[in-house]
């Protein structure tokens, strides 16, 4: 069963790593100083969560939990990553970043609530640890969605544009990975369809309360095994220092 769970955990870790790195691009560039600090911390949290998932992945595959995270983050090729295309998209403007983070944070809190009840104890413990920080993330980004969605005509326009662009990518977040049925039957994971239903029940009314219209665009058909050019570009930036001297002790 460990071998079936490992790809799921790797996808979670990759999502967190790439989104955290993407959000770090706002350091020094956020719209207000307080948010510069807050969003930098949020980015660090996401990368810290990636570390926890990579360590759980090490447990599942029998790797060294001390070295495994760095090997996965810095020395894999783009085609070996399993992150969703949503997290690798360029940061865009502030509205784009906030909408993406809200959509992701809502999924994370929903998913982690289910994972914390997993019959697989290491997964339940990791989820409970991460969930405490994700609750803060969701509160933070929810406040920004409301502030900008109900703000000026310009802020609302930017938020709606961001939602229109991002929404078609969200379907990939719920694509079942191989082996999911067995993991669901064992009580280790909830079904992807269950998560998507719970996510929709929370996201849709909240977006409507912020005067944002759900796009009618069809979901994009994307595979996590096919890296986007955006992922290739961000990995070239993320991995370049570590690859200068793979044997170095930093």
N, C-alpha and C positions, 0 to 999 in steps of 0.2 A: 504493500500500500504506500510505503514511503516513496517508491519510484513514481507512482502516479501523482502524488501530491507535489513533488519537487518542481515540475514545470509551472504549476499554479503559483507557488511561492516565488519562483524566479520572476514571473511576470509582475507580481506585486512589487517586488524589490526594484525592478527596472523602471516601472512607472514612477515610483517615488524618487529614484535617483535622477532621472531625466527631468522630471518636473521641478525638483529642488534646484537642479543646476540652471534650468531655464529661469526660475524665479530669482536666482541670485543675480541675474543681469539687471535687476532693478536697484541693486545696492548703489547708493549715491545718485539715483535718478527717480526715486518715487516722488509723487506730487507734493508731499509735505514731509518735514523732517521726522516727525513722529512715526509716520508710515514707513519711512526709509528704514528705521530701526525695527519696527514691527515686522515688516515683510522680509527683512534679512533674517530675522529669527525664525520666521515661518519656513523660509527656504532651508535653513539649517535643520529644522525639525524634520522636514521631508527627507533630507539626506540621512539623518539619524535613523529614521524609520526604515530606509533602504538597508542600512547596516544591520538592523535587527532581523529583517527578512532574509538577507544574505547569510546571516549566521544560522538561522533556522534551516535554510537551504543546505548549509554545510552539514548540519546534523542529519538531514535526510539522505545525503549522498555520501556520508562518511568522510568529509573533508575537514581540514583544519579550520576551525572557526576564527582563528586569528588572522590567517593569510587569505582565506577564501574570498572575503568581501573585496579586497583590493584586486585580486586576480580577476574577479568577475567584472568589476567596474572599469578597470584600466587596460586589461589585456585581452578582451574579447573583441571580435570584429562586429561591425554593425549587424550582419545577418544572424549573429548569435544572440542578439538582444530580443526580448519578448515584450517590450513596452508598447502601449497603445499609441497610435499615431497622434492622438489628441495632445499628449504631453510633450511631444517633440516640436509642435508648431512654434514658430517664432513668437516672442512675447507680445508683439503688437503694441497697441496703446494700453493705457491703464484699464479701460473698460474691458478690453479683450482678456487681459490677465485676470481681472476680478471675476468675470463670468466663468472662465475656465476653472479657476480655483474653487469657485462656489460649486460648480457641477461635480468636480472631483471630490471636494470635501464632503458633500452630501452623500456621495457613494461610499466614501471611506467610513463615515460614521455608521451608515446603514450596514455595510459589510462587516465592520469590526464588532458591532453588536451581536451579529450572528456568529462570527468566529469565536467570540468569547465564550460561547456555549458549546464549542466543538468537543466531540468525544476524544479528540487527539489533544492531550494536555499541553504539549509544547506550543501548538498553534493557539489554543485558548489563552495561555499565559502571555504570549507575545501580543496577541490582539488586545488584551486588556491593558497592557502597558502602553501601546500606541494610542488607543482610543482616548485616553485622558487628554492628550495633546490635540487630537483631531477635533474634539468637541470645541476647544478654544478656536481652532482654525475656522470651523464652520460658523461660529458666532461672529467672528471677525469679518469673514467674507460676506455673510448674510447682511450685516449692517451696511457694507459698501454697496451691495446690490440694491438695497432699499434706498440708500442715499442717492445713488446715481440714477436709478430707474425712475424715481419720483422727483428728481432734481430739476435741472434746467432742460430746456428743449434740446440743447446740444448734448448734455450728458445722457439723456434718454435715447437720443438718436444713436449715439455711439454704443450704448448698451444693447440696443436692439440689433444693430449691425453685427456686434460681436456674437450675440446669441444665434443669429441667422447663420453665421459662418461656422460656429462651433457645434451646433446641435447635430448635424449629420454625422459627426465623428463619434458621438456618444454610444451608438449602437455597438461598436466594437468592444466597449467596456464589458459587455454582457455576453459576448460570444463564448459558448461553452468550450473549454479546452479538453483535449483527449483525456479519458479516464474519469471525467466528472461524475458520471452516473454511479460508478462504484464508490466514489468518495461520498456522494450524497447518501447512498444506501447505508454506508458505514457510520453516518452521523458526523463525518469529519468536516464537511462543507455544506452550505446551503446550495440549492440549485440556482444557476444564473438567472433563470426566469423569475424565481422568487425575489432575488435581489432587485431585478429590474422593475418588478411591480411595486415593491416597497419604495424604490427610488423615485419612480414616477409619482407615487402618491404624495411624496414630500416636495419634490421639485416643481411640479406643474402648478399647484395652487400658490406656492410662494412666488414664483415668477410672475404669475398673474396679479398678485397683490402688489408687485412692484411696477405694474402697468407695462409688463413685457409680454409680447405675443409669441406663443409657441410657433416656430416655423413649420411650414407644410412640406419642407424639402425632404426627400427620401434619405434614408440612412446610407452612408457610404459603405460599400462592400470592401473591406480591407482585411488583410491577414497580418497578425502580429509577427509572422515569420518573414514578412517582406518589409525591410526597413525603408523609410522614406528618405528623401535627400536631406530633409531637415534633421533627421537623426544622424545621418552620416556627418553632417556639418558640425553638429553640437558635440559629437564624440571626438571629432578631430581636435576640438578646443579642449574638451574635458580631459582627454588622455595624453596630450602632448608632453606634459612635464614628466609624468611617470615613465613614459616610454623613452625619454632621453637616456635614462640609466635604470633599467629594470631591476638591477641588483642593488641599487642604492638603499641605504637605511635612512629614511626621512625622519 
